[in-house]
């Protein structure tokens, strides 16, 4: 009986290893076909590539698509988020009391949104971002929320389990 349990455990372990590419293999990992979901804000979609941005202490990477002309009202997040602009042009205005600072971000640029930093965004050209951080991430709107849009489909998982 002990040999059977040992063989079963080894078999299960080896089966799991065969499905996941080794991170140290040096081989590039091809992205799966992205599944885009509405966020509840009109003109914004996301696709989670790795992890789960909504779970506590979960490292994540996600893509965000923003439609041209979208204005996101003042909001903040409870975590630091690293943002890479994949394509497009985005103006981000950070507010601290009466002081405001606007930065224009273009494809290839990287910036950090510090935890609890109140900011707005205006999409000059259709933009795709890649966000990364350690969850949970959620949006706290200062005064007004974004314009309502499609919400995530509850039948399609937002988190990238096993990726």
C-alpha positions in Angstrom: 0.0 0.0 0.0 2.8 2.4 0.8 4.5 1.9 -2.5 1.2 2.5 -4.3 0.7 5.9 -2.5 4.3 6.9 -3.2 4.0 6.0 -6.9 0.7 7.8 -7.1 2.2 11.0 -5.5 5.2 11.0 -7.8 3.0 10.4 -10.8 0.8 13.3 -9.9 3.8 15.6 -9.3 5.4 14.7 -12.6 2.1 15.2 -14.4 1.8 18.7 -13.0 5.4 19.5 -14.0 4.8 18.5 -17.6 2.0 21.0 -18.0 3.8 24.1 -16.7 6.9 25.3 -18.7 9.9 25.7 -16.4 10.6 29.4 -15.7 14.4 28.7 -15.8 14.3 26.9 -19.1 15.2 30.0 -21.0 12.3 29.2 -23.4 9.9 32.1 -24.1 6.4 31.5 -22.9 3.8 32.3 -25.6 0.9 34.3 -24.4 -2.5 32.6 -24.7 -5.2 34.2 -26.7 -6.4 37.0 -24.5 -9.9 37.0 -23.2 -11.1 40.6 -22.9 -13.7 41.5 -20.3 -15.6 44.7 -19.6 -14.7 46.4 -16.3 -18.0 48.1 -15.7 -16.6 51.4 -17.2 -17.6 52.4 -20.7 -14.6 52.2 -23.1 -12.4 50.0 -20.8 -11.6 46.3 -21.0 -9.1 44.1 -19.2 -7.5 40.7 -19.7 -5.5 39.0 -16.9 -2.3 37.4 -18.1 -0.9 36.1 -14.8 -2.2 35.8 -11.2 -5.3 37.3 -9.8 -5.4 41.1 -9.2 -8.3 40.7 -6.9 -6.7 38.3 -4.4 -4.7 39.2 -1.3 -0.9 39.0 -1.8 -1.3 37.8 -5.4 1.3 39.0 -8.0 -0.5 39.8 -11.2 0.0 41.1 -14.7 -3.0 42.3 -16.8 -3.6 44.2 -20.0 -6.1 47.1 -20.1 -7.6 48.5 -23.4 -8.9 52.1 -23.3 -11.0 53.7 -26.1 -10.0 57.0 -27.6 -11.7 59.9 -25.8 -12.3 58.0 -22.6 -12.1 60.2 -19.4 -11.7 58.4 -16.2 -12.7 60.6 -13.2 -10.5 61.0 -10.1 -9.7 57.6 -8.5 -7.1 55.7 -6.6 -5.9 52.1 -5.9 -4.8 50.6 -2.5 -1.6 49.2 -4.1 1.4 50.4 -6.2 0.8 49.6 -9.9 3.5 49.5 -12.5 2.1 50.6 -15.9 3.7 50.0 -19.3 2.1 51.7 -22.2 2.0 49.1 -25.0 0.5 51.3 -27.6 -1.4 54.6 -27.8 -1.3 57.9 -25.9 -2.7 58.6 -22.4 -2.7 61.7 -20.3 -2.6 61.0 -16.5 -3.1 63.8 -14.0 -2.0 63.3 -10.4 -3.7 65.4 -7.8 -2.4 66.2 -4.3 -4.6 68.8 -2.7 -4.7 71.8 -5.0 -1.5 70.7 -6.8 -2.0 68.9 -10.1 0.6 67.4 -12.5 -0.2 66.0 -15.9 2.1 63.6 -17.7 1.6 62.4 -21.3 2.5 58.7 -21.7 3.1 57.0 -25.1 3.8 53.5 -26.4 7.0 52.1 -24.7 6.7 54.4 -21.6 6.6 53.1 -18.1 5.2 54.8 -15.0 4.2 53.9 -11.4 0.9 54.8 -9.8 1.7 54.9 -6.1 -0.8 53.4 -3.7 -3.6 55.8 -2.8 -2.4 58.4 -5.4 -5.5 60.2 -6.7 -5.4 60.6 -10.5 -7.5 61.0 -13.6 -6.9 59.8 -17.1 -7.7 61.0 -20.6 -7.2 58.7 -23.6 -5.8 60.8 -26.5 -5.4 57.8 -28.8 -6.8 54.2 -28.3 -4.4 52.8 -25.7 -3.3 49.4 -24.4 -1.6 49.2 -21.1 0.1 46.4 -19.2 -0.4 46.7 -15.4 1.5 44.7 -12.8 1.4 44.7 -9.0 0.5 42.6 -6.0 -3.2 42.4 -5.2 -5.8 43.1 -4.2 -6.5 45.9 -6.6 -9.8 47.7 -6.7 -10.9 51.3 -7.7 -11.9 53.9 -5.2 -13.7 56.7 -7.0 -13.3 60.2 -5.4 -16.5 61.9 -6.4 -18.0 60.5 -9.5 -17.7 57.1 -11.1 -16.8 56.2 -14.7 -19.6 56.1 -17.2 -21.3 52.6 -16.9 -20.3 50.0 -19.5 -20.3 46.3 -19.9 -19.5 44.4 -16.7 -17.4 41.3 -16.6 -19.1 38.1 -17.7 -19.6 36.0 -14.5 -19.1 32.8 -16.5 -15.7 33.7 -17.7 -13.0 33.7 -15.1 -11.0 37.0 -14.8 -8.1 35.4 -12.9 -5.4 33.6 -14.8 -5.3 30.4 -12.8 -2.4 28.1 -13.8 -0.7 30.8 -15.9 
